[in-house]
Amino acid sequence: MREIDGKQYRVDSGNHGTASVDDYVEDCGVIWVKDLERPVSDLSYHVISHASKLGEAIRQELYDDARHQLGRLTIWLFSLCKRLQSDKSGADAIFSLSTPLSEIIWSKYPACCPVCFGREYVLPVARGEQPEEWQGDIMPCSCLLHLADVEGRSQKLSREEKRLIQQELRKYAERTKPDTSAEFGLDAFQERSNKVFAPNLFAISIESTAFHLLEEIGEVCEALSSLYTFDQEEQGNFKRAYAQKKLDLEDEIADVFSWIFALANKLRDIFSLPDRYFKAMFPDAPVQPSFGPYLTLSQVIWETYGNKAHNVLGCRDCNKLVCECNIYLATTESSVQEVLAKQDTVSEDQAKQK
């Protein structure tokens, strides 16, 4: 941790790969203080905006732009997580999560595929069978062997089965939780994701990976809207319904980060191709280029947001450690009225000119 002008910065040039995802979330709260004034919906709009730009870059095969958009999308997600964790008043108080992001991701992806875990362990146990117990080792995903069941699982599983899998997965995650914060670093999560899902990533295209990511971002937005929407059955017990909705939101956030890591790994494979071609054509070259290994999510974020003068993260637009971009947020009733009043004045002036 580094202190500059009374502010604490956790991510720097030496640890951006090993720094916990929680460190990134906290730094976003220090750098973009105005984001804490934004409504949760506003931050969600920015996440969707950058997700669409990422999808456009991949559609056009502009992979260098895609990696930068992936970094910007991730930073906005960190800011959204910080906003969800911060104190809020009014209607926005309904959007409240106290769980650190590292635990949110680990609780859904504890070095294994949650779908495989449910199919191969939880549901057989519920049927009275006795499969081998999962011991905490990294287990490669086998969903490709059960593709029909995987694609249609949402319709086939009952609500009780889904809740049971969620509960058992969280118990397993708590039992196998790493002891060191380094295991919750961006690089660690990305590498674990690669080990678990490498067979799947090899088989699917980068476009399909990006579509999965966009799908999960949509489900986060749906889970956010669900926090303030209760059907007739849920109205009978707001406390339990709301607690379950927050768990569901955490799971959707974890899914988004899982696909972010997957897309980062797919991009790394693409950027590794020049290395392989060069080595095949010039095996005796004294200097061999190497681009792919540097395409980690942490490196992409550092390239875009690293402040080279102070060796910590900062705003990419104003180049300040605490953002000083001249932004007027019309997010309160008084600020909205000010904007509308100015619009009325402009309209009157335009009418006079005509």
ZAROLUM-400007 format. One record per residue (C-alpha): residue number from 1; residue in three letters; y, x, z. Coordinates in Angstrom, 1 decimal. Each point is the difference from the previous one (the first is absolute). Example, Ala and Ser with C-alpha at 12.3 -4.5 7.8 and 13.67 -1.06 7.14 Angstrom:
2
     k     r       yy       xx       zz
     1   ALA     -4.5     12.3      7.8
     2   SER      3.4      1.4     -0.7
// end
This chain:
354
     k     r       yy       xx       zz
     1   MET      0.0      0.0      0.0
     2   ARG      3.4      1.3     -1.0
     3   GLU      3.4     -1.1      1.5
     4   ILE      3.0      0.0     -2.2
     5   ASP      3.4     -1.4      1.1
     6   GLY     -1.7     -1.8      2.8
     7   LYS     -2.6     -1.7     -2.2
     8   GLN     -3.8      0.7      0.2
     9   TYR     -1.8      0.7     -3.3
    10   ARG     -3.8      0.2      0.0
    11   VAL     -0.8      0.8     -3.6
    12   ASP      1.0      3.4     -1.4
    13   SER     -0.8      2.5     -2.7
    14   GLY     -2.8      1.5      2.0
    15   ASN     -1.8     -3.1      1.1
    16   HIS      0.6     -2.7     -2.6
    17   GLY     -3.7     -0.1     -0.9
    18   THR     -1.3     -0.1      3.6
    19   ALA      2.7     -2.1      1.6
    20   SER     -1.3     -3.4      1.1
    21   VAL      0.9     -3.1     -2.0
    22   ASP      1.7     -1.1      3.2
    23   ASP      2.3      3.0     -0.2
    24   TYR      1.1     -1.1     -3.5
    25   VAL      0.6     -3.5      1.3
    26   GLU      2.2      1.3      2.8
    27   ASP      1.9      2.4     -2.3
    28   CYS      0.8     -2.9     -2.3
    29   GLY      1.5     -1.8      3.0
    30   VAL      2.2      3.0      0.6
    31   ILE      1.1      0.7     -3.6
    32   TRP      0.5     -3.6     -1.3
    33   VAL      1.5     -1.6      3.1
    34   LYS      1.4     -2.8     -2.2
    35   ASP     -3.5     -1.1     -0.8
    36   LEU     -0.3     -1.2      3.5
    37   GLU      2.8     -2.5     -0.8
    38   ARG     -1.8     -1.3     -3.0
    39   PRO     -2.1     -3.2      0.2
    40   VAL     -3.7      0.6     -0.3
    41   SER      0.1     -2.0     -3.2
    42   ASP      2.5      2.5     -1.5
    43   LEU     -2.2      3.0      0.7
    44   SER     -2.9     -1.9     -1.5
    45   TYR      2.1     -0.6     -3.2
    46   HIS      0.6      3.8     -0.3
    47   VAL     -3.8      0.7      0.5
    48   ILE     -0.7     -2.5     -2.8
    49   SER      2.7      1.5     -2.2
    50   HIS     -1.4      3.5      0.2
    51   ALA     -3.5     -1.2     -0.4
    52   SER      1.0     -1.6     -3.3
    53   LYS      1.7      3.2     -1.1
    54   LEU     -3.1      1.9      0.9
    55   GLY     -2.1     -2.4     -2.1
    56   GLU      2.4      0.3     -2.9
    57   ALA     -0.3      3.8      0.1
    58   ILE     -3.8     -0.1      0.0
    59   ARG      0.0     -2.6     -2.8
    60   GLN      2.2      2.4     -2.1
    61   GLU     -2.2      3.0      1.0
    62   LEU      3.1      1.7      1.6
    63   TYR     -2.1      1.6      2.7
    64   ASP      2.7      2.4      1.3
    65   ASP      2.3     -3.0      0.5
    66   ALA     -2.9     -1.9      1.6
    67   ARG     -0.5      2.6      2.7
    68   HIS      3.6     -0.1      0.9
    69   GLN      0.0     -3.8      0.1
    70   LEU     -3.1      0.2      2.2
    71   GLY      1.9      2.2      2.5
    72   ARG      3.0     -2.4      0.0
    73   LEU     -2.3     -3.0      0.5
    74   THR     -1.7      1.7      2.9
    75   ILE      3.4      0.7      1.7
    76   TRP      1.1     -3.6     -0.3
    77   LEU     -3.4     -1.0      1.5
    78   PHE      0.7      2.3      2.9
    79   SER      3.4     -1.6      0.5
    80   LEU     -1.6     -3.4     -0.1
    81   CYS     -2.4      1.0      2.7
    82   LYS      2.8      1.4      2.1
    83   ARG      1.9     -3.3     -0.4
    84   LEU     -3.1     -2.0      1.0
    85   GLN     -0.3      2.2      3.1
    86   SER      3.7     -0.3      1.0
    87   ASP      1.8     -2.6      2.2
    88   LYS      1.2     -3.0     -2.0
    89   SER      1.9     -3.1      0.8
    90   GLY      0.1     -3.5     -1.5
    91   ALA     -2.6     -1.1     -2.5
    92   ASP     -0.9      3.7     -0.9
    93   ALA     -1.5      0.3      3.6
    94   ILE     -3.2     -1.6     -1.4
    95   PHE     -0.6      3.2     -2.0
    96   SER     -1.2      2.2      2.9
    97   LEU     -2.7      2.6      0.0
    98   SER     -0.5      2.4      2.9
    99   THR     -3.0      1.9     -1.5
   100   PRO      0.8      3.5     -1.3
   101   LEU     -0.6      0.4     -3.8
   102   SER     -2.7      2.7      0.6
   103   GLU     -2.0     -2.5      2.1
   104   ILE      0.6     -2.7     -2.6
   105   ILE     -1.5      2.1     -2.7
   106   TRP     -2.9      1.5      2.1
   107   SER     -1.0     -3.5      1.4
   108   LYS     -0.7     -1.2     -3.6
   109   TYR     -1.2      3.4     -1.5
   110   PRO     -1.7      2.1      2.7
   111   ALA     -1.5      2.4     -2.5
   112   CYS     -2.0     -2.7     -1.7
   113   CYS      0.4     -2.9     -2.4
   114   PRO      0.6     -3.2      2.0
   115   VAL     -1.8     -2.1     -2.7
   116   CYS     -3.1      2.2      0.3
   117   PHE      0.2     -0.1      3.7
   118   GLY      0.0     -3.8      0.0
   119   ARG     -2.7     -0.3     -2.6
   120   GLU     -2.4      2.7      1.2
   121   TYR      0.5     -0.2      3.8
   122   VAL      1.9     -3.0      1.5
   123   LEU     -1.6     -2.8     -2.0
   124   PRO     -3.6      1.3      0.3
   125   VAL      0.5      0.2      3.7
   126   ALA      1.3     -3.5      0.1
   127   ARG     -3.1     -1.2     -1.8
   128   GLY     -2.2      1.7      2.6
   129   GLU     -0.9      3.1     -2.0
   130   GLN      0.2      3.5      1.3
   131   PRO      1.6      2.4     -2.5
   132   GLU      0.8      3.6      0.9
   133   GLU      3.0      0.4      2.2
   134   TRP      3.1      1.5     -1.5
   135   GLN      0.6      3.3      1.8
   136   GLY      3.5      0.9     -1.0
   137   ASP     -0.7      2.3     -2.9
   138   ILE      1.9     -0.4     -3.3
   139   MET     -2.0     -2.4     -2.1
   140   PRO      0.5     -0.3     -3.7
   141   CYS      0.7     -3.5     -1.3
   142   SER     -2.9     -1.7     -1.8
   143   CYS      1.9     -3.1     -1.2
   144   LEU     -0.5      0.8     -3.7
   145   LEU     -3.7     -0.7      0.6
   146   HIS      0.8     -3.5      1.2
   147   LEU      3.0     -0.8     -2.2
   148   ALA     -0.7     -3.7     -0.4
   149   ASP     -0.2     -0.6      3.7
   150   VAL      3.0      2.2      0.7
   151   GLU      2.3     -1.9     -2.5
   152   GLY     -1.0     -3.4      1.3
   153   ARG     -0.2      0.8      3.7
   154   SER      3.1     -1.9      0.9
   155   GLN     -1.5     -3.3     -1.2
   156   LYS     -3.6      0.7      1.3
   157   LEU      0.9      1.1      3.6
   158   SER      0.9     -2.7      2.5
   159   ARG      3.0      0.4      2.2
   160   GLU     -2.3      0.8      3.0
   161   GLU     -1.7      2.8     -2.0
   162   LYS      3.3      1.5     -1.0
   163   ARG      1.2     -0.1      3.6
   164   LEU     -3.2      1.6      1.2
   165   ILE      0.2      2.8     -2.5
   166   GLN      3.7      0.6      1.0
   167   GLN     -1.0      0.1      3.7
   168   GLU     -3.0      2.3     -0.4
   169   LEU      1.9      2.4     -2.3
   170   ARG      2.8      0.3      2.6
   171   LYS     -2.5      0.7      2.7
   172   TYR     -1.6      2.7     -2.2
   173   ALA      3.4      1.5     -0.8
   174   GLU      0.9      0.2      3.7
   175   ARG     -3.4      1.6      0.7
   176   THR      0.5      2.7     -2.7
   177   LYS      3.7      0.5      0.3
   178   PRO      1.0      3.7     -0.5
   179   ASP      1.4      1.9      2.9
   180   THR      2.7      1.9     -1.8
   181   SER      3.1     -1.3     -1.7
   182   ALA     -0.6      2.3     -3.0
   183   GLU     -2.9     -2.4     -1.0
   184   PHE      2.7     -2.7     -0.5
   185   GLY      2.1      2.2     -2.4
   186   LEU      0.7     -1.0     -3.5
   187   ASP     -2.2      2.8     -1.5
   188   ALA     -2.9     -0.9      2.4
   189   PHE      0.1     -3.7     -0.9
   190   GLN      0.2      0.9     -3.7
   191   GLU     -3.0      2.4      0.1
   192   ARG     -2.1     -2.4      2.1
   193   SER      0.8     -2.8     -2.5
   194   ASN     -1.2      2.3     -2.8
   195   LYS     -3.3      0.8      1.8
   196   VAL     -0.7     -3.6      0.7
   197   PHE      1.1     -1.5     -3.4
   198   ALA     -0.5      2.8     -2.5
   199   PRO     -2.9     -1.8     -1.8
   200   ASN      2.2     -3.0     -0.5
   201   LEU      3.1      1.9     -1.1
   202   PHE     -2.1      1.9     -2.5
   203   ALA     -1.2     -3.2     -1.6
   204   ILE      3.3     -2.0     -0.1
   205   SER      3.1      0.7     -2.0
   206   ILE      3.4      1.0      1.4
   207   GLU      1.3     -3.3     -1.3
   208   SER     -2.6     -1.9      1.9
   209   THR      0.8      2.0      3.2
   210   ALA      3.7     -0.9     -0.4
   211   PHE     -0.8     -3.6     -0.5
   212   HIS     -2.0      0.0      3.2
   213   LEU      3.0      1.5      1.8
   214   LEU      2.3     -2.7     -1.4
   215   GLU     -2.5     -2.6      1.1
   216   GLU      0.0      1.3      3.6
   217   ILE      3.8      0.1      0.1
   218   GLY      0.0     -3.6     -0.9
   219   GLU     -2.4     -0.8      2.8
   220   VAL      2.2      1.8      2.5
   221   CYS      2.9     -2.3     -1.1
   222   GLU     -2.4     -3.0      0.4
   223   ALA     -1.0      1.2      3.5
   224   LEU      3.7      0.4      0.9
   225   SER      0.7     -3.6     -1.1
   226   SER     -3.1     -1.2      1.9
   227   LEU      1.6      1.3      3.3
   228   TYR      2.5     -2.9     -0.1
   229   THR     -2.2     -2.6     -1.7
   230   PHE     -2.5     -2.0      2.1
   231   ASP     -2.3     -2.7     -1.2
   232   GLN     -1.0     -3.0      2.1
   233   GLU     -3.0      1.6      1.5
   234   GLU      1.9      3.1      1.0
   235   GLN      2.8     -2.0      1.6
   236   GLY     -2.5     -0.9      2.8
   237   ASN      0.0      3.6      1.2
   238   PHE      3.0      2.0     -1.2
   239   LYS     -0.8      3.0      2.2
   240   ARG     -3.5      0.6     -1.4
   241   ALA      1.0     -0.8     -3.6
   242   TYR      3.0      2.3      0.1
   243   ALA     -2.1      2.9      1.5
   244   GLN     -2.5     -0.4     -2.8
   245   LYS      2.7     -0.1     -2.6
   246   LYS      1.3      3.3      1.3
   247   LEU     -3.4      1.6     -0.2
   248   ASP     -0.3     -1.3     -3.6
   249   LEU      3.4      1.5     -0.9
   250   GLU     -1.2      3.4      1.5
   251   ASP     -3.1     -0.2     -2.2
   252   GLU      2.0     -0.7     -3.1
   253   ILE      2.4      2.9      0.8
   254   ALA     -3.0      2.3      0.4
   255   ASP     -1.4     -1.2     -3.4
   256   VAL      3.3      0.9     -1.7
   257   PHE     -0.1      3.6      1.4
   258   SER     -3.6      0.3     -1.0
   259   TRP      0.9     -0.7     -3.6
   260   ILE      3.0      2.3      0.2
   261   PHE     -2.3      2.8      1.0
   262   ALA     -2.4     -1.0     -2.8
   263   LEU      2.8      0.0     -2.6
   264   ALA      1.2      3.4      1.3
   265   ASN     -3.5      1.3     -0.5
   266   LYS     -0.2     -1.4     -3.5
   267   LEU      3.4      1.6     -0.9
   268   ARG     -1.3      3.3      1.4
   269   ASP     -3.0     -0.2     -2.3
   270   ILE      2.3     -0.5     -3.0
   271   PHE      2.2      2.9      1.0
   272   SER     -3.1      2.1      0.4
   273   LEU     -1.0     -0.4     -3.6
   274   PRO      2.4      2.8     -1.3
   275   ASP     -1.6      2.3      2.4
   276   ARG     -3.5     -0.6     -1.3
   277   TYR      1.1      0.1     -3.7
   278   PHE      1.8      3.3      0.6
   279   LYS     -2.9      1.6      1.8
   280   ALA     -2.4     -1.1     -2.8
   281   MET      2.2      1.4     -2.7
   282   PHE      1.1      3.2      1.8
   283   PRO     -2.7      0.8      2.5
   284   ASP      1.2      3.6      0.3
   285   ALA      3.7     -0.7      0.5
   286   PRO      1.3      2.1      2.9
   287   VAL      2.0     -3.0      1.3
   288   GLN     -1.5     -3.5      0.1
   289   PRO      2.3     -2.9      0.4
   290   SER     -0.7     -2.6      2.7
   291   PHE      1.9     -3.3      0.1
   292   GLY     -2.5     -2.5      1.4
   293   PRO     -0.6      1.3      3.5
   294   TYR      3.7     -0.3      0.7
   295   LEU      0.1     -3.7     -0.8
   296   THR     -0.4     -1.3      3.5
   297   LEU      2.0     -2.9      1.2
   298   SER      1.7      2.1      2.6
   299   GLN      1.1      2.5     -2.7
   300   VAL      1.3     -2.8     -2.2
   301   ILE      2.1     -1.4      2.9
   302   TRP      1.2      3.5      0.9
   303   GLU      1.1      0.8     -3.5
   304   THR      2.1     -3.2     -0.1
   305   TYR      1.3     -0.3      3.6
   306   GLY     -0.2      3.6      1.4
   307   ASN      3.5      1.3      1.0
   308   LYS     -0.3      3.6     -1.0
   309   ALA      3.1      1.1      2.1
   310   HIS     -1.5     -1.2      3.3
   311   ASN     -3.8     -0.1     -1.0
   312   VAL     -0.4     -3.6      1.2
   313   LEU     -0.1     -3.4     -1.8
   314   GLY      3.3     -1.6     -1.0
   315   CYS      1.6     -2.5     -2.4
   316   ARG     -0.6      0.9     -3.6
   317   ASP      3.2     -1.8     -1.2
   318   CYS      2.7      1.3      2.3
   319   ASN     -1.9      3.2      1.0
   320   LYS      0.8     -0.7      3.7
   321   LEU     -2.5      0.2      2.9
   322   VAL      1.3     -3.4      1.2
   323   CYS      0.7     -2.1     -3.1
   324   GLU      3.7     -0.5     -0.7
   325   CYS     -0.4     -1.9     -3.2
   326   ASN      2.9     -2.5     -0.5
   327   ILE     -2.0     -3.2      0.3
   328   TYR      1.3     -3.4      1.1
   329   LEU     -2.8     -2.2      1.3
   330   ALA      0.8     -3.7     -0.2
   331   THR     -2.6     -1.0      2.5
   332   THR      2.0     -1.8      2.7
   333   GLU      1.8     -3.3     -0.3
   334   SER      3.4      1.6      0.3
   335   SER     -0.8      2.7     -2.7
   336   VAL     -1.4     -2.7     -2.4
   337   GLN      3.2     -2.1      0.5
   338   GLU      2.1      3.1     -0.7
   339   VAL     -1.9      0.6     -3.3
   340   LEU      0.3     -3.6     -1.0
   341   ALA      3.7     -0.1      0.9
   342   LYS      0.7      3.0     -2.2
   343   GLN     -1.9     -1.7     -2.9
   344   ASP      2.2     -3.1      0.4
   345   THR      3.1      2.2     -0.2
   346   VAL     -1.2      1.7     -3.1
   347   SER     -0.8     -3.3     -1.6
   348   GLU      3.5     -1.3      0.8
   349   ASP      1.6      3.2     -1.5
   350   GLN     -2.1     -0.3     -3.1
   351   ALA      1.0     -3.7     -0.4
   352   LYS      3.7      1.0      0.2
   353   GLN     -0.4      2.7     -2.6
   354   LYS     -1.5     -2.6     -2.4
// end
